[in-house]
Amino acid sequence: VQLQASGGGLVQTGGSLRLSCEASGRTFSSYTTGWFRQAPGKEREFVAVIRGGNGVTYYADSVRGRFTISRDKAKNTSYLQMNSLKAEDTAVYYCAGTNKGLILSTIKSTSEYDYWGQGTQVTVSS
């Protein structure tokens, strides 16, 4: 499975961006898909995830209510709609996928994901 992330860019505080993660090589609709981000000098952190199968979503507290994760099974693509962006959202955003059956305590862990996209830069200027 190959993942291609896109949609990053430069936006002002309060603006919006939509990131896309297109999967190729295998039908990805049953995979759990997550978005993570890494700011300079910081560890990669969980942002949002959508479970394969039932489509249940989870969010980091810092983005809940502003970001929305979704997917289009027909296009083998997941999305991260980011609204009300803040300077602290500036980071490289990565999409990731796994076909493991993850429990809630592990679904936010980077180590549980087998496939990663190349990352897309999001910069929010104040």
N, C-alpha and C positions, 0 to 999 in steps of 0.2 A: 504494500500500500504506500502510495506517495501522496503527501499532502502539500498543497500550494496555498500559502496565505497571501492575501492581498488586501488593498483598501486603506492602508495607512497613509499618513500625510501630516501636514501642518495645519492646525486649526486654532482659532482663538478660544479663550475661556468661554464656556457656555455653548460652544458649538457642538456639532455632531459629526460622527463618522460611522460608516458601516464596514466592518471587516468581513472578508469571505475566506472560507477554507474549502477548497475543492479537492476531493479525493479521487485518485485514479488507481487502477490496478486491481480493484476489488470492490464489490458492492459494499458501501460503507454505511448503509441505512441502519444496520443492526448494531453498529459500533457506538460506544459511548464517546462523545466528542467534547473536549474541553478547550478552554482558552486560558492561557497563562501569560504573565508579563514579567519582564525583567528590566528594572531601571538601572542606570549606571551605578556600580558599586554595591548593588543589592542582589539578594538571591531571587531566583525565579519564584513567582508567587501565583497562586490560584486566583482566577477571575470568575469563571463561570463554567458550567458543564451541563450537557443535556444527555440523559441516559439513552442508550440504544434500546429499541423496543418500545418502552412506554413513554419516552419523551419527557420524563420528569426533569425539572431544572433546579439547579442550585447556584447560588451566587455568593461571592465574598461580601462581607458586610460593607466594605468600602464602595461597592458599585451597585448594591441592591437598590432598585428603584430608578436607576439611571441607565443601566445596561440591560439588554435583552438578548439572550441566546436563542437561536432557532435553527431549523434545518429544512432543506428541500430535498426529500429523498429522491425525487426524479432527477435532480441535478447532481446528486451525490455531494452536496455542498452544505456546510453549516455557516451561520452568520453570527456576528456579534454587533448588534446595533448599540452605539454608544452615544448617549445624549448628555447634555449638561456637563460637558467635559471640564475637568479641572487641571491645573498645572501638575498636580501630583499623579495624574493619569499618564503622564509622559513616560514612555517605556517602549521596548520592543515587545510586540505581542506575538505569541506563538499559539498555533493550534496543535492539538494532539488527539490521538485516538487510541482506543483499545477495545478488544472484544472480550475482555475479562468481565466477569460479573462482580463489580466492585460494591462493597458496602459503604455506607455513609462515611465511616471513619477513614476510609482510604481513597475515596473518589476525588479528593482534592490534592492528593499527593502526586508530585511529578514522577516519582519512581514507578507508578502503576501504569504509565502510558507507554505503549510500545512504538508508536509512530508519531513523528513530529514534523511540522512544517518548518520552513526556513526562517520565519519571523518577518514581521512587518513593523516599521517604525511609526509610532504615533507621537507627535510632539504637540503639546498644548501650550500656547503662548499666552501670557497674562497681559 
